[in-house]
Amino acid sequence: MQGGSLLAVGSYVSLAEIIENMAICYFIVAAMISVYAEMMARVLKSPTTTFIPLALIPLVPGIALYYTMAYVFDSDWNGFLNKGIYTMSLTVALALGIVMVNAIIKMVNKEKK
């Protein structure tokens, strides 16, 4: 099960060198994790939800969330807004990567039937 975390971190580090936009990088990595989770779910005959959270933990934008909250406590509303938008873009990118792969897999499985 630790292969998902290795895939996530390895993919993120590799893509971060190539792609400047971190939200796009997070989206691609989340999609890769979802594909991995789908494959492992089929192999081990278990739900995909057992693989996705473990692989996503290293990608949670914790430091960005910390700075977002720090700006609130410092009453720096511009910093809060900028860092908050950045944090939300990373979070939404992770969610969209998972949802997109899940939707594609469901469509493919529906076409097979």
C-alpha positions as a printed NumPy array, in Angstrom:
array([[  0.   ,   0.   ,   0.   ],
       [  2.946,   2.334,   0.436],
       [  3.492,   2.288,  -3.309],
       [  0.831,   4.975,  -3.69 ],
       [  2.726,   7.4  ,  -1.469],
       [  5.928,   6.698,  -3.351],
       [  4.122,   7.258,  -6.64 ],
       [  2.603,  10.509,  -5.351],
       [  5.809,  12.009,  -4.005],
       [  7.958,  10.791,  -6.877],
       [  5.529,  12.088,  -9.479],
       [  5.141,  15.394,  -7.678],
       [  8.887,  15.984,  -7.409],
       [  9.403,  15.066, -11.07 ],
       [  6.506,  17.151, -12.368],
       [  7.337,  20.161, -10.185],
       [ 10.608,  20.448, -12.113],
       [  8.744,  20.607, -15.418],
       [  5.453,  22.353, -14.615],
       [  5.465,  25.795, -13.004],
       [  1.771,  25.847, -12.056],
       [  1.439,  23.779,  -8.882],
       [ -2.324,  23.327,  -9.298],
       [ -1.789,  21.594, -12.645],
       [  0.969,  19.502, -11.104],
       [ -1.326,  18.473,  -8.241],
       [ -4.115,  17.638, -10.718],
       [ -1.868,  15.339, -12.75 ],
       [ -0.48 ,  13.623,  -9.666],
       [ -3.992,  13.11 ,  -8.251],
       [ -5.056,  11.573, -11.563],
       [ -2.041,   9.253, -11.475],
       [ -2.857,   8.236,  -7.905],
       [ -6.45 ,   7.503,  -8.91 ],
       [ -5.353,   5.306, -11.806],
       [ -2.996,   3.474,  -9.44 ],
       [ -5.812,   3.048,  -6.894],
       [ -8.153,   1.677,  -9.565],
       [ -5.555,  -0.849, -10.709],
       [ -4.686,  -1.947,  -7.176],
       [ -8.369,  -2.233,  -6.282],
       [ -8.848,  -4.663,  -9.148],
       [ -5.731,  -6.676,  -8.285],
       [ -6.406,  -6.902,  -4.545],
       [-10.21 ,  -6.948,  -4.853],
       [-10.749,  -4.063,  -2.451],
       [-12.288,  -0.588,  -2.78 ],
       [-10.267,   2.258,  -4.277],
       [-10.896,   4.326,  -1.166],
       [ -8.372,   2.196,   0.7  ],
       [ -5.57 ,   3.413,  -1.569],
       [ -6.363,   7.044,  -2.392],
       [ -6.19 ,   8.624,   1.094],
       [ -2.869,   6.981,   1.906],
       [ -1.328,   8.276,  -1.282],
       [ -2.78 ,  11.782,  -0.9  ],
       [ -1.506,  12.428,   2.618],
       [  1.945,  13.628,   1.481],
       [  0.301,  16.039,  -0.966],
       [ -2.042,  17.77 ,   1.462],
       [ -1.065,  21.462,   1.303],
       [ -0.507,  21.731,   5.06 ],
       [  2.092,  24.501,   5.04 ],
       [ -0.046,  26.604,   2.71 ],
       [ -3.02 ,  26.13 ,   5.038],
       [ -0.849,  27.056,   8.014],
       [  0.24 ,  30.306,   6.373],
       [ -3.339,  31.055,   5.355],
       [ -4.418,  30.827,   8.994],
       [ -1.35 ,  32.754,  10.175],
       [ -2.36 ,  35.651,   7.916],
       [ -5.815,  35.652,   9.52 ],
       [ -4.357,  35.885,  13.021],
       [ -2.013,  38.668,  11.886],
       [ -4.96 ,  40.493,  10.255],
       [ -3.073,  40.511,   6.936],
       [ -6.106,  40.201,   4.687],
       [ -4.183,  40.498,   1.41 ],
       [ -1.844,  37.702,   2.451],
       [ -4.807,  35.655,   3.631],
       [ -6.61 ,  36.098,   0.33 ],
       [ -3.562,  35.297,  -1.796],
       [ -2.484,  32.268,   0.215],
       [ -6.097,  31.129,   0.655],
       [ -6.719,  31.131,  -3.085],
       [ -3.47 ,  29.249,  -3.633],
       [ -4.373,  26.664,  -0.974],
       [ -7.863,  26.196,  -2.384],
       [ -6.519,  25.805,  -5.921],
       [ -4.27 ,  22.957,  -4.767],
       [ -7.095,  21.302,  -2.86 ],
       [ -9.532,  21.596,  -5.757],
       [ -6.888,  20.264,  -8.16 ],
       [ -6.454,  17.157,  -5.998],
       [-10.202,  16.587,  -5.86 ],
       [-10.705,  17.149,  -9.591],
       [ -7.915,  14.741, -10.493],
       [ -9.593,  12.006,  -8.484],
       [-13.099,  12.781,  -9.731],
       [-12.069,  12.956, -13.395],
       [-10.411,   9.529, -13.348],
       [-13.308,   8.048, -11.409],
       [-15.819,   9.441, -13.928],
       [-13.812,   8.14 , -16.892],
       [-13.537,   4.665, -15.337],
       [-17.29 ,   4.589, -14.66 ],
       [-18.042,   5.616, -18.274],
       [-15.71 ,   2.945, -19.643],
       [-17.241,   0.281, -17.407],
       [-20.744,   1.376, -18.437],
       [-19.802,   1.081, -22.132],
       [-18.478,  -2.445, -21.554],
       [-21.878,  -3.554, -20.227]])
